């Protein structure tokens, strides 16, 4: 935790992140993140699913910072997903980059918060009764800044997939990191 705080300190001071780029195995990184969050998912009766492309995929990245970004996305997905559902993590190779998508089905991101959710300390809530969910409001900001420091980005979609008293939303966060040298 202290190492993470040290690495992210420049952002909190309005400076750029200091990247330590090295070949980073995407599959191993995602497996580690998913395994770390299995106990939290189990507490909420959620399944975590990981889909990886075939082969050993590597990107030039600061592995610790990308781990922090993916962990923030996973933690949010687990916190906001409805019980007895699934959170999925999928890596896809696209022209020029790797995309890591984290998807949950639960409370959506209201349209009025679609960009402000990425602001530092901008604690926003998905759904009506979510004030009890813990968080600082830094996770999405940090994840997007990590992606952008690598020459990529973090974007999301939120669309309604259910109806009735408690409609669900499919919320997808997609983090992209270029395949080439930054």
N, C-alpha and C positions, 0 to 999 in steps of 0.2 A: 504494500500500500504506500509506503514512504517513497519507493522508487517511482511509482506511478505519479504521486503528487509532485515529485521533483521534475519529472518529465513534462508534466502539464503546466508547471509554474509559468513558463513564458506566456502561454495563452492568457492566464489570469492577469498578467501584467501588460497585455496588449502587444506582445511580441510574437514573432513567428516561432513555430516549433523547431527544435533541433533534431533533424532526422538522422538516424544511424541505419542507413540502407544496407541490406545484405539479402542474398537469395533467401526467400521465406517460403517454405512449403505450405501452401494454402490448406490442403487437406488435414495435415497434422495440426495446424493452428485452429481450424474449425472444430476438429474432434476434441481438442483440449478444452475449448470454450464450451461446447455442448456438454461434455462430461462434467465440467465444473458446475453447470447449472441444473444437472439432473436432480439433485436433492430438492432444490427450490420448485422445480416443475412437479416433482412427486408430491410435495406438500399441497400443491394446488390441483392435484389429480389431472395433470396435463402430460401429454406425450410430447417428447422432443424428437423430431425427425431431421436427419442430416442426409442431404443428397449431394454427392460429389461427382465431378466429371471423371472419366477413366484416366488413368495415368498419374504421374507425379507432377503436379502443377506448382510452379514457383513464380513468385513476383518479387521484384526489388522493393523491399519495404522495411520499415522499422517495425519489427515483429511485436515488440512490447506495446507500441502505440496502436497498432492495428488490433491487437488483442483487447486493449482497453475499449476501442471503438465497437468491436463486435460484441464484447461483453455488455456494454451499455445497451445496445440494440436488443440483445437476448433478454436482459433483465427487464427492460420495458415491455417486451412482448409477453413475458411470463406474468408480469404484474397486471397487465390490462386484458389479457385473454380470459374469456369465460371459462369456468371450471369444466372439466371433462372434455376438453377440446385438444387441439394440437398446435404446437408452435413448430414451424419448419424453418430450416436453414438450408439454403441451396447455393452452391457455387456454380457459375456458368462462365465459360470462356466466350467472349464476344470479340469482334474485330478491335484489336488494340488494347483490350483491358479484360480484367476479371471482375465479375459482378457477384457480390455476396448479397443474397436476398434473405431477409428475416421476415416471416409472415405469421400473424396471429389472427384469430377470429374472436372478436369481442367488442370492446368499446372503441368506437371510431375516433378519428381526429376531426373535430369540427372545422368546416371550411374557414371560419374566421380565424382559426389558429394555424392555418396551413404553413405559413412562413415563420410566424412568431415562435413556434415550438423550437426553432433552432437558435433562438437568442439566449445569451448567457443569463443564468438565474431566472429565466422566463418560465417559471413553473406554470404549466398549463395542464388542464385536466381533460382526460378522455372520458366523456360520459358525465352524468349528473351527480352521482353519489360517490365520487372518488376522492374526496378530500382526505380520506384516511390513508391513501396510498403514499408511502414514504418516498421522498426524493428531493434533491436540491434544485432540479431544473437545469442541470449542467450536462447531462448525458448526451442528448442529441446535439447540443452545441459542440461538445468535445468530439463526438463521432464525426460530425461534418467537417470540423477543422482538421482532424487527422486525415480524412479522405482528401481534402483539398490540398493539404501540405504535400501529399503524395502525387498531386496532379490529377486527382479524381474528384468525386463528389458523392454526396448522400442526398437522395430524394425519396419521397414517399407517395403512396396513394392510399386512399381510404374510401371504400365503397360499401354500400349497404348490401348484405347478402341474405338477410332474414326479415321477417315481418312479425307483427303481433305485438304483444305487450313489451317484449324485450328484443328489438331488432339487433342483429349482430352486424358487424362490419368486418370486412377483410382488409386488414391494414398491412401494408407491405413497405418495408424500408430497404432500399437498394443502395449498397455501398460499392462504388467502382474504384478500382486501382489499376493504373496502366500497367501493361505487360513489359514495356520497355524501360530503359533507364530514365529516371526523372532528371 
